[in-house]
Amino acid sequence: MNPDIVSLVVAAVFVVLAAFLVAGETAIGRVSRARVDELQREGVRGAERLRRLLDDRARYVNVLLFLHMLLFVSAIVLVTRAFLDIVAGPVWWQLIAAALVMVVVGYVALGVAPRTLGVQHSDRIAIRAAGPALFLAVLLGPLAQLLIIVGNALTPGKGYREGPFASQAELRELVDLAEASDVIEDDERQMIHSVFELGDTVARELMVPRTDMVFVESTKTLRQALSLALRSGFSRIPVIGENLDDVIGVVYLKDMARRTFEHHEAEQSERVASLMRPVFMVPDSKRADDLLRDMQAARTHLAIVMDEYGGTAGIVTIEDVVEEIVGEITDEYDTEAPEVDALAHGSYRVHARMHVEDFADLIGIHIDADEEGVDTVGGLIARRLGRVPIPGARATVQGWDLTAESAAGRRNRIGTVLAEPVTPVVDEAVTKDKSDA
């Protein structure tokens, strides 16, 4: 048989095998442990083997990736060799022809078709690929791991111990793709990304700073503490000793209300120190995900954040951590300013979270959110200033002065923005009155 024909046949076999590996790699990366547990309960053959594979998913995905690349590169070499004999013309044309053919084959046979199948039939393909993956990991696992180590050594910065092929970044891209394909909503995509970012957020980024803390001295009476709780709206208040760096406990509104209801004289006779509970303290460098886990284990909703010198840096609650995932949480007692408040002389006071394109329509200018790279009016000011705005910060946008106003919420983010035309708009009613006069 013609050696060139043999090369093309072997190359085709390699591409088919590589396609199977790509489909298996995609399916294994997509299938969930919960689904595999369900398959085990249903008695599906091979589910137990797949469950063992998922215990070290990255290792097996890396092996499949390594082998499919090896097969595809080998196929490219074989096709190129055959084209040098089959295709007429100069060598450069033969190489270009081989490259074009393999680009099309690689894109369709490895890039699109197997990955689509791996997503559509992830359960069945993952079960069928589990056996070969377990076997190949024994043979090629050390070599794949060695190549990962070499790649990490050549890559600036910190590398991935298991390789980047089944990493968080890949999952983030999958989430973005799901949102672009309308599989999930944009707010769901943002929530998933927030979960990933929780591990990169530390307590000092979540806390209410000490300057904004509401606290009560341990020597105050229950009546004074009750009054403070009702005026401030907080149900848990830190109790201090000599100063704010000496937080000795936390007093709960529920405890004070119960005590004063059962013993009315306790309002004046008992001190806060008699009802306070132990305080939960955390360093300001503690990661948010660990903080949430520890607060759940300790069954506490409030923690005092300590700085590196042992002083009080601020206060953090479980709600603060949860808001990093789901966004701002408001209740019946939280007051929200109207999104748009029309003022005199054509000015407006708008909510900082108002969408920039809605804001542009309101004041009669054109702003493209995609071009600006921001979604909110507060983000627009930050974009113009090149820094995070604080109350009083001002930026000019297409003939309008935008002034960041009072901070709102526990994070002290900008709450409202005052929009004023550079040339004040004369009130039509005033103009008419003057002309009539």
C-alpha positions in Angstrom: 0.0 0.0 0.0 1.1 3.5 -0.7 2.9 5.0 2.3 1.2 8.3 1.9 -2.2 6.6 2.0 -1.1 4.8 5.1 0.0 8.1 6.7 -3.4 9.7 6.0 -5.3 6.7 7.4 -3.2 6.6 10.6 -3.7 10.4 10.9 -7.5 10.0 10.6 -7.4 7.3 13.3 -5.4 9.7 15.5 -7.9 12.5 15.0 -10.8 10.2 15.9 -9.1 9.0 19.0 -8.2 12.6 19.9 -11.8 13.6 19.4 -13.0 10.9 21.8 -10.5 12.2 24.4 -11.7 15.8 23.9 -15.3 14.6 24.4 -14.3 12.7 27.5 -12.3 15.6 28.9 -15.2 17.9 28.4 -17.7 15.5 29.9 -15.6 14.7 32.9 -15.1 18.4 33.6 -18.8 19.0 33.3 -20.4 16.1 35.2 -21.2 16.8 38.9 -20.6 14.6 41.9 -24.3 14.9 42.8 -25.3 13.5 39.3 -22.8 10.6 39.7 -24.2 9.8 43.1 -27.6 9.6 41.5 -26.3 7.3 38.8 -24.8 5.1 41.5 -28.1 4.8 43.3 -29.8 3.9 40.0 -27.2 1.1 39.5 -25.7 2.5 36.3 -22.7 0.4 35.2 -19.5 2.4 35.4 -20.8 5.0 37.8 -18.6 3.8 40.7 -15.5 4.1 38.5 -16.5 7.6 37.5 -17.0 8.5 41.1 -13.4 7.5 41.9 -12.2 9.6 39.0 -14.0 12.7 40.2 -12.1 12.5 43.5 -9.0 13.7 41.6 -10.6 15.2 38.5 -7.8 17.6 37.6 -5.3 14.7 37.3 -7.3 12.7 34.8 -8.4 15.7 32.7 -4.7 16.7 32.4 -3.8 13.3 31.2 -6.6 13.3 28.6 -5.5 16.7 27.4 -1.9 15.6 27.1 -2.8 12.6 25.1 -5.2 14.3 22.7 -2.5 17.0 22.0 0.0 14.2 21.3 -2.3 12.5 18.9 -3.3 15.6 17.1 0.3 16.8 16.7 1.2 13.4 15.4 -1.7 13.6 12.9 -0.4 17.0 11.7 3.1 15.5 11.1 1.7 12.6 9.2 -0.6 14.7 7.0 2.2 17.1 6.3 4.5 14.3 5.2 1.8 12.9 2.9 1.1 16.3 1.4 4.7 16.7 0.4 4.3 13.8 -1.9 0.6 14.1 -3.0 0.1 17.8 -3.6 1.8 19.2 -6.6 3.7 22.5 -6.5 6.4 24.1 -4.4 7.1 23.1 -0.8 5.6 26.3 0.6 2.3 25.6 -1.1 2.4 22.0 0.2 2.9 23.2 3.7 0.2 25.8 3.5 -2.2 23.2 2.1 -1.5 20.8 5.0 -1.8 23.6 7.5 -5.2 24.7 6.1 -6.6 21.1 6.1 -5.5 20.5 9.7 -6.8 23.8 10.9 -10.3 22.9 9.5 -10.0 19.3 10.8 -8.8 20.5 14.3 -11.5 23.1 14.6 -14.4 20.9 13.5 -13.3 17.5 14.7 -11.6 18.6 18.0 -12.8 22.1 18.8 -16.6 21.9 18.1 -18.1 18.5 17.5 -16.6 16.5 20.5 -17.0 19.4 23.0 -20.6 19.8 21.9 -21.2 16.1 22.4 -19.4 16.2 25.7 -21.8 18.9 27.0 -24.9 17.3 25.5 -24.2 13.8 26.7 -21.9 14.4 29.6 -23.2 11.5 31.8 -22.8 8.7 29.2 -19.5 10.0 27.7 -18.0 10.6 31.1 -18.8 7.0 32.2 -17.3 5.6 29.0 -14.2 7.7 29.3 -13.7 6.9 33.0 -12.1 3.5 32.3 -9.5 4.7 29.7 -8.8 7.7 31.8 -8.0 5.7 34.9 -5.8 3.4 32.9 -4.0 6.2 31.0 -3.4 8.1 34.3 -1.3 5.2 35.5 0.9 5.2 32.3 1.1 8.9 31.5 0.2 10.6 34.8 3.8 11.2 35.9 4.8 12.5 32.5 1.9 14.9 32.4 2.7 16.1 35.9 6.3 16.6 34.9 5.3 18.8 32.0 3.0 20.9 34.3 6.0 21.5 36.6 8.1 22.5 33.6 5.4 24.8 32.4 5.0 26.4 35.8 8.8 26.9 36.0 8.7 28.8 32.7 5.6 30.9 33.6 6.1 34.2 35.4 4.3 34.2 38.8 2.7 31.4 40.7 1.7 28.4 38.6 -1.1 25.8 39.2 -0.1 22.7 41.0 -2.6 20.6 39.0 -2.2 22.6 35.8 -4.6 25.3 34.6 -6.7 23.0 32.5 -9.4 22.3 35.1 -9.0 25.6 37.0 -11.3 28.2 38.4 -10.6 30.4 35.4 -12.0 27.8 33.0 -15.1 27.5 35.1 -15.5 31.3 35.1 -15.4 31.2 31.3 -18.0 28.5 31.3 -20.3 30.7 33.4 -19.8 33.6 31.1 -20.6 31.4 28.1 -23.7 30.1 29.8 -24.9 33.7 30.4 -24.1 34.7 26.8 -26.2 31.7 25.6 -29.1 32.7 27.9 -28.8 29.5 29.9 -28.5 31.7 33.1 -29.4 35.3 33.8 -26.8 38.1 34.2 -27.5 38.4 38.0 -26.9 34.7 38.4 -23.6 35.0 36.6 -22.6 37.8 38.8 -23.5 35.8 41.9 -21.4 32.8 40.8 -18.4 35.1 40.1 -18.9 36.7 43.6 -18.6 33.2 45.1 -15.2 32.8 43.4 -14.1 36.2 44.5 -15.1 35.5 48.2 -11.8 33.6 48.7 -9.9 36.7 47.5 -11.7 39.1 49.8 -10.5 39.8 53.4 -12.3 40.9 56.5 -11.0 44.5 56.3 -12.7 44.9 52.9 -16.1 43.9 54.4 -16.0 45.6 57.8 -17.7 48.7 59.0 -14.7 50.8 60.1 -14.3 51.7 63.8 -15.1 55.3 63.1 -18.7 54.2 62.1 -19.2 51.6 64.9 -22.0 52.0 67.4 -20.9 50.8 70.8 -21.9 51.0 74.4 -19.8 51.3 77.6 -20.1 48.3 80.0 -21.1 50.7 82.8 -24.2 52.0 81.1 -27.6 50.9 82.4 -29.9 48.6 80.5 -32.3 51.6 79.8 -29.5 53.5 78.2 -28.4 50.6 76.1 -32.0 49.9 75.1 -32.4 53.5 74.0 -29.2 53.3 72.0 -30.3 50.1 70.3 -33.7 51.6 69.4 -32.3 54.9 68.1 -29.5 53.2 66.1 -31.6 50.3 64.8 -28.9 47.7 65.7 -29.9 44.6 67.6 -26.3 43.7 68.5 -24.0 46.3 70.0 -20.4 45.8 71.0 -19.6 46.5 74.7 -16.4 48.3 75.5 -14.3 48.7 78.7 -11.8 51.5 78.9 -11.8 52.4 75.2 -12.8 51.2 71.8 -9.8 49.0 71.6 -11.1 47.2 74.7 -14.1 45.3 73.3 -15.2 42.9 76.1 -18.5 41.6 74.8 -21.7 42.1 72.8 -25.1 42.9 74.1 -28.2 41.8 72.3 -31.5 43.8 72.1 -33.5 40.6 72.6 -31.7 39.8 75.9 -32.2 43.4 77.2 -35.9 43.4 76.2 -36.5 40.0 77.9 -34.7 41.1 81.1 -36.5 44.4 81.4 -39.9 42.8 80.6 -39.5 40.2 83.3 -37.9 42.7 85.9 -38.9 46.3 85.2 -36.5 47.6 87.9 -33.6 46.1 86.0 -33.7 49.0 83.6 -32.1 51.3 86.1 -30.4 48.9 88.5 -28.5 46.6 86.1 -25.6 47.4 83.9 -24.8 46.2 80.4 -22.0 44.1 81.6 -24.4 41.8 83.3 -26.1 40.7 80.1 -23.3 40.9 77.5 -22.2 37.8 75.6 -18.7 36.7 74.7 -17.3 38.5 71.7 -16.0 36.8 68.5 -12.8 38.3 67.2 -11.0 37.9 63.9 -7.9 39.3 62.3 -8.5 41.9 59.5 -6.6 39.6 57.1 -9.0 36.7 57.4 -10.5 35.5 54.1 -14.2 36.0 53.7 -15.0 32.4 53.0 -13.1 31.2 56.1 -14.8 34.0 58.1 -18.3 32.9 57.0 -17.4 29.2 57.9 -16.1 30.2 61.3 -19.0 32.4 62.2 -21.4 29.6 61.2 -19.5 27.2 63.4 -19.5 29.6 66.3 -23.2 30.4 65.7 -22.5 34.1 65.9 -23.7 36.9 63.6 -21.2 39.6 64.6 -17.4 39.7 64.9 -14.9 42.3 65.9 -12.1 42.8 63.4 -8.7 43.3 64.9 -5.8 45.0 63.2 -2.2 43.9 63.2 -1.5 45.8 66.4 -4.3 44.2 68.4 -6.6 47.3 68.1 -10.2 47.4 67.0 -10.3 47.9 63.2 -14.0 47.5 62.7 -17.0 45.2 62.9 -18.3 42.6 60.4 -21.5 40.6 60.3 -22.6 37.5 58.5 -24.9 39.8 56.4 -21.8 41.7 55.2 -20.3 38.5 53.9 -23.5 37.3 52.3 -23.9 40.7 50.6 -20.7 40.1 48.8 -22.4 37.2 47.0 -26.0 38.4 46.6 -25.6 42.1 46.6 -27.1 44.7 49.0 -29.7 43.4 51.4 -32.4 45.7 52.7 -35.2 45.2 55.2 -38.4 47.0 56.2 -36.4 49.5 58.2 -33.9 50.4 55.5 -34.9 53.6 53.6 -34.1 54.0 50.0 -33.8 57.4 48.3 -35.8 57.8 45.0 -33.7 57.0 42.0 -34.4 60.4 40.4 -35.1 63.6 42.2 -35.7 66.7 40.0 -34.3 69.9 41.5 -34.4 73.6 40.5 -32.6 75.0 37.5 -32.6 71.8 35.6 -30.5 69.8 38.1 -31.1 66.3 39.2 -30.2 64.2 42.2 -29.9 60.5 41.1 -29.0 57.2 42.8 -25.4 56.3 42.3 -26.5 52.8 41.1 -28.7 54.3 38.3 -27.7 52.8 34.9 -25.6 55.3 32.9 -27.7 55.0 29.7 -30.9 55.7 31.7 -29.1 58.7 33.2 -28.1 59.9 29.8 -31.7 59.7 28.5 -32.8 61.7 31.6 -30.4 64.6 31.0 -30.4 64.5 27.2 -26.9 63.3 26.4 -25.4 60.2 24.8 -23.4 57.7 26.8 -22.6 54.2 25.6 -22.1 51.9 28.6 -20.0 49.5 26.6 -17.6 52.2 25.4 -17.3 53.7 28.9 -16.9 50.3 30.4 -19.2 51.1 33.3 -22.8 50.4 34.2 -23.7 53.0 36.9 -23.5 56.7 37.4 -21.1 56.1 40.3 -18.9 54.1 38.1 -19.0 56.8 35.5 -17.6 59.3 38.0 -14.9 56.8 39.1 -14.0 56.3 35.4 -13.6 60.1 34.8 -11.6 60.6 38.0 -9.5 57.5 37.7 -10.1 56.6 41.4 -12.8 55.7 43.8 -15.0 58.7 44.4 -15.6 60.1 47.9 -18.2 62.6 49.0 -17.5 65.9 47.3 -15.6 64.4 44.3 -16.6 66.1 41.0 -16.4 65.2 37.3 -17.7 66.9 34.2 -19.4 64.8 31.5 -20.7 66.4 28.3 -21.5 69.8 29.9 -22.8 68.4 33.2 -21.1 68.6 36.6 -21.5 65.3 38.5 -20.9 65.6 42.2 -20.6 62.5 44.5 -22.7 63.1 47.6 -23.2 61.4 50.9 -21.9 57.9 51.4 -24.5 55.2 52.1 -24.6 51.7 53.6 -22.1 49.9 55.7 -19.4 50.1 53.0 -19.7 54.0 52.8 -20.2 53.8 49.1 -21.5 56.8 47.3 -25.3 56.9 47.7 -26.4 59.8 45.4 -24.9 62.0 42.6 -25.9 65.6 42.0 -26.1 66.4 38.3 -26.0 70.1 37.4 -25.7 71.6 33.9 -22.5 73.7 33.5 -24.8 76.5 32.2 -27.8 76.5 34.4 -31.1 75.9 32.7 -33.5 78.8 33.3 -36.8 77.7 34.8 -39.5 78.2 32.2 -42.1 79.3 34.7 -39.8 82.0 36.1 -39.0 83.2 32.5 -42.7 83.4 31.7 -43.5 85.4 34.9 -40.8 87.9 34.0 -42.0 88.4 30.5 -45.6 88.9 31.7 -44.3 91.6 34.1 
